[in-house]
Amino acid sequence: MTDRVQQGGLQIATALYELVQNDVLPGLGLQAEAVWASFEEILDDLAPENALLLAVRADFQQKIDDWHEQRAGQPHDAVAYKEFLIGMGYLISEGDNFSITTENVDAEIATMAGPQLVVPINNARYSLNAANARWGSLYDALYGNDVIAEDDGATRGPGYNPLRGAKVIAYGRQFLDQSMPLALGSHADATAYAIRDAALVVSLKGNAGKATTAALGNPAQLVGYRGDAEQPTAIVLKNNGLHVEIQFDVSHNVGKDDLAHIKDLLLESALTTIQDCEDSVAAVDAEDKCLAYRNWLGLMTGNLVESFHKGDRVVERTMNPDRVYTLPTAAATNTGADASLTGNSLTLSGRSVMLVRNVGHLMTTDAVLNSEGKEIPEGMLDGMITSLIAMHDLKAKGGIRNSKTGSVYIVKPKMHGPDEVSFTVKLFARIEQALGLPALTLKIGIMDEERRTTVNLKECIRRASDRVIFINTGFLDRTGDEIHTSMQAGPMVPKGAMKQQPWINAYEDWNVDIGLETGLKGKAQIGKGMWAMPDLMADMMRDKIAHPLAGANCAWVPSPTAATLHVMHYHQVDVSARQDALKSRGRASLDDILTIPLLGNTKLSDADIQQELDNNAQGILGYMVRWIDQGVGCSKVPDIHDIGLMEDRATLRISSQHITNWLCHGVCSTEQVMATLKKMAAVVDQQNSGDPLYRAMAADFDHNIAFQAACELVFKGCEQPSGYTEPVLHASRRQAKAQFGA
């Protein structure tokens, strides 16, 4: 049983109460009794509305299921279907045009374009790595990944390979030539860099022994330097709003052999980071919630520290300080809104601007029980506690700061339609009142990842028009919702074919179109989803440039290394100019978005069906066994081709709902699916054989908690609310913790 403290009508887990009392509240000028009393009032007033919104979701789903079931065996009538959605209020009419009025938004969100990290907040090391990923070594990122081919002897190890190092350096010089070109010649021929008369002067090796000098093609790209002007230790250049630091060190193992003694290129990389309390974490009770909140507290105070073993050393990780440079006089007008000036000094933030992703409206938590002894909505607790903790950043006078504009950025996932957005806005306003925060301090990021939000996106944004700082296409959850919403319409195409369907391409364009129509440019982020293959960076560098080209001023990456690589795309693409160009195109087709990705007359072979089942079962089991048994909320899970894929609850939702859909329509049988699950469980067991904490599934299928949970998600997939996996995962994880103490 959880120990609890009675506060008014609330029963608060002792661990949470003491965290708030002893660690969060000191320095904020608030009293625990008043905070909990205000929260109880918010729960009394808004929790019933939360429950009503969930009932509306269920009612809409039942009506859609009934509509399809009544027309089983008939060709899908898209016109009648759209009229049906309008008639029942699922698809609402759009109001007049408008532009958002959000104010006090940091430049990293409002005006800059670059990568965005998403990281599980319950892992302090990962959270610190992400916060510090504002700057990343290009040389390290290139050397350790497949962007640089391993042919011609340029292998990655062991030890330092000078052949590979030379390719890395050449790649870096090419990047400088493309992004910060010289007026004459190439950075590849540079022998020295100096600052003279507030300008960059680059000495170049010349022909026939005749050296020459060159300036920047755009002199305004120089913004600062470190060290002596004639022999700087670092020079900072700027392109498309992003900084690059050229670092010099003649004693460095790379710099000593470099013509210009360049040891590295440090790229401004992850401009923003989402510290995630939701999809990438496994937080099922008060203990887990306290770990997440404690790490968020450390990030907001700047005091988070994590020690870990790296080889035979103990490494201590803290938050990076800001970066300070000498300001060339002519650079003063080009520093940007993200920089601060003091005398002749330029200061750039050493850390990403952090957003926090709260839990959505569905789940409840036993961290607090209401006056009836029932669990409360987890998203409401997240809103209250993460906002309370963020007050440490708002009240800070100096040192490590997150928001320079006095805002708190909360990403709200899995909202279905405008009314749910309105509810979140109402909740945020009540939290501001309870904590004495100025109105509109709490900003909202709208995840466009449920179909009812997509088709009503303009009205969703309108409901939060003075708070919205973010819309993002979460294509993974969006695919899961697409399958569940149209579960009874017929069998769906295989997962691999989903990205070629009309709805998903229209959905991605629609998000940008609506964002630009409603004035997000220059005020908020228009984001794109995750690159889910963290080991395939060469493929990412080939493909992910599509995101800035699509008009998105941020896109998700799975690691700090990926951020440092992906940011080069934002040097290639001026997203602001791209958005201006896209404004004139016609809006994406709503009819395409409503086109259900049905298999139709396509015939699948028995081998095709089995391969799809194998792939889905592999992902489900590989992810769930670590989530349930070890509390790992985001995993790199090998697929059936041994390619490591980032798996979270969104990918689990797709895989489980896809099998459910095929079962529902007879594409496969219950016996075939069960046999596949058992077969792939043995494969997953083998893949995890080196993990001493792993509990094999195949040893006892009937009593293995993770295996039985996977069966429930698949065989009872129609019963899961909106196809979400959280209810089953949470119940199973609690069972595992109770049984094994894991």
C-alpha positions, 0 to 999 in steps of 0.5 A, a space after each residue: 500500500 502507498 503511504 499517504 498524507 491527507 491534505 484537505 480532501 486529497 490523499 497524496 502519496 507521501 513521496 510526492 507530498 514530501 518532494 513538493 514540501 521539501 524540494 519544490 516549494 522552498 524559494 517560491 513563496 507558496 505554502 503547501 496547504 494553499 497549493 494543494 487546496 487550490 489543486 483540489 478545487 481545480 480537480 473538483 471543477 474540471 475532472 468531471 469535464 475531463 471524464 465527459 470529454 473521454 465519454 464523447 470520444 467513446 461515443 464518436 467511435 461507437 457511431 463510426 463503428 456502427 456506420 461502417 458495420 451497417 455498410 459491411 460488404 458495400 464499397 466505401 462511399 466517401 461523400 456519404 461518410 464525410 456528410 455523416 462526420 459533419 452531421 454528428 459533429 465530428 467534423 465541425 465548420 471552420 470560422 473566419 480567418 485569424 492569426 495567433 496572438 501568442 506573446 513572450 516566446 523565446 526565439 528558439 521557438 518563435 523565429 529559429 529553425 532547427 532540430 528538436 530532441 525528445 527525451 524521457 525525463 525519468 532518465 537524468 543522464 538522457 535529460 542532461 544530454 538532451 539539454 546540453 545538445 544545443 551544441 554538438 561536435 560535427 567531427 564526432 558525429 561524422 566519425 562515429 556514424 555511417 554518414 562517412 563511408 567505411 570504404 578505402 580503409 576509412 573504418 571506424 575503429 579500433 582507435 583513431 583512423 587518420 584515413 577516416 579522420 581526413 574524410 571527416 575533415 573534408 566533409 566539414 570543410 565542404 559544409 563551411 563552403 556551402 554555409 559560410 563561403 569565402 569571397 575567394 577560394 575554399 575553407 579547405 585551403 585555409 592556413 589561418 583565421 584572424 579577426 582584423 578590423 571587425 572582419 574575418 580574414 582567412 589566409 589561403 595556400 596559394 598557387 606556386 607558393 603564393 599565399 593569399 587572403 580571403 574574406 567571408 562572402 557575407 561579412 555579416 556572418 561573423 558574430 564573435 570570437 575567443 582568444 587573441 584576434 590574430 590567433 583566435 581559439 574559436 570563431 563563431 559564424 552564423 547562417 540561417 539564424 544558426 551558429 557554428 563555432 570553428 575551434 582551433 588548437 595546435 596541440 590537439 591531436 586533430 588540430 596539430 595536423 590541420 593546415 589551419 589548426 582547426 580541431 573541430 566544428 561545433 554546431 548549434 544543434 538541438 535548439 529545443 528539447 521536449 522533456 517527456 513525461 509521456 510516450 517515452 517513459 514508463 511512469 505508473 505510480 507515485 514513485 515513478 512520477 516523483 522521479 520524473 518531477 525531481 529531474 524536471 526540478 533539477 533542470 529548472 533550477 539548473 542543479 541536475 547532476 548525474 554520475 555514471 561509469 564510462 569505462 573505468 572512469 566515473 563521469 559527472 554530468 551537469 548542465 552546460 554553461 552559456 558560451 561567451 565570445 568577444 564581439 567584433 564591432 560590426 557583428 553587433 547587428 547580427 547577433 539575433 534575439 537568442 543572444 545577449 550583449 554586455 559591453 563587447 561580449 556576446 553570450 549564446 545559450 549553452 543549452 536547448 530551450 526545454 519544453 515539458 510534455 505532460 500526459 494526455 487526458 486519458 490516464 489516471 494516477 494513484 499519486 493523488 486520490 480525490 475525496 472519494 478515494 479515486 485516482 485523479 487525471 494524470 494530465 491534470 497532476 502533470 500540469 500543476 506540478 510541472 508548472 509549479 516546478 517551472 516557477 524556479 526558472 521564472 523567478 531566477 535572476 541569473 545563472 542557468 535559465 531556460 526561458 528568457 521571456 518568462 514562459 513555460 512551454 507544455 506540450 499536450 499530446 493526444 487531444 481529440 478535437 477543439 473541445 479538448 484543446 479548450 479544456 487544456 486552455 481552461 486547465 492552464 488558466 486555473 493553474 496560473 491563478 492557483 500559483 499566482 502566475 501572470 495570465 498566459 504564462 503557460 504556453 501550449 504545444 498541440 500535438 496533431 496526432 489524432 484524426 479529429 484534431 487533424 480535420 479540425 486543426 484550424 479550430 483547435 489552434 483558434 481555441 489556444 490562439 493566445 497560448 499556442 507555440 507548437 503544432 507537430 505532426 506525430 505521424 506514428 500516433 496519427 497512424 494508430 488513430 487512423 487504424 482504430 478510428 476506421 477499424 470496422 471499415 475493412 482491412 488496412 494496407 500493410 504498415 510499409 505501404 501506409 506512407 504512400 497512402 493519400 491521407 498521410 501525405 495530405 495530413 503532413 501538408 495540411 498541418 503546415 498549410 493550416 499553421 501558416 494560415 493561422 499566423 504561426 510563422 515567426 511566433 511558433 513552431 511547425 514541427 515534423 516527426 521522429 527519425 526512428 532509425 538511430 543507426 542509419 544516419 546516412 539515410 537520415 541525411 539523405 531523406 530528412 531534409 524533406 522536413 525543412 523543405 516542407 516548411 517545418 521549422 523543427 523536426 524530431 531527432 532520436 539523439 544529440 548526434 542526430 541533432 548535430 547532423 540534421 541541423 546541417 539541413 537547416 543551413 541548406 534550407 532557409 525555412 522562413 523563405 520556404 514558408 513564405 513560398 508555401 503560403 501561396 499554394 492551395 491547402 491540402 485536400 481534406 477529402 484526401 485526409 479522410 481517405 481510409 487506407 483500405 487494402 481494397 482489392 489488393 491481394 496479399 500472399 500468405 508469405 506477405 501476411 506472415 511477414 507483416 505479422 512477424 514484423 508487428 509481433 517482433 516490435 510489440 514483444 521487443 518493446 513491451 517486455 522491457 517496458 513491463 519488466 524493466 520500466 524502460 519507456 523508449 527502446 531501440 528494438 531490432 526488427 526482423 531484419 536486425 535494424 534497430 528501430 526506436 519504439 515507444 507507445 506510438 509504434 506499439 499502438 500501430 503494430 497492435 492495432 494493425 494486427 487487430 484490424 487484420 484479425 477483425 476482417 479475417 486476413 489472419 486467424 487467431 491461431 495464426 497470430 498466437 503462433 506468431 507471437 510465440 514464435 517471435 517471443 523466442 526470437 526476442 528472448 534470444 536477442 535479449 539473452 545477454 541481459 541479466 535482468 531479462 525474463 524470458 517469455 517463451 519459458 512460460 507463456 501462460 504466466 509471463 506478464 509481458 507476453 499476456 499483455 501483448 496478447 491483450 493488446 492484440 486480441 482485445 484491440 477493439 476494446 482499447 480506448 482510441 487504440 491506446 496501449 497505456 491502460 494495458 501497459 500500466 496495469 501490467 507494469 504495476 503487476 510486475 512491480 508488485 510481483 518482482 519489485 522491478 
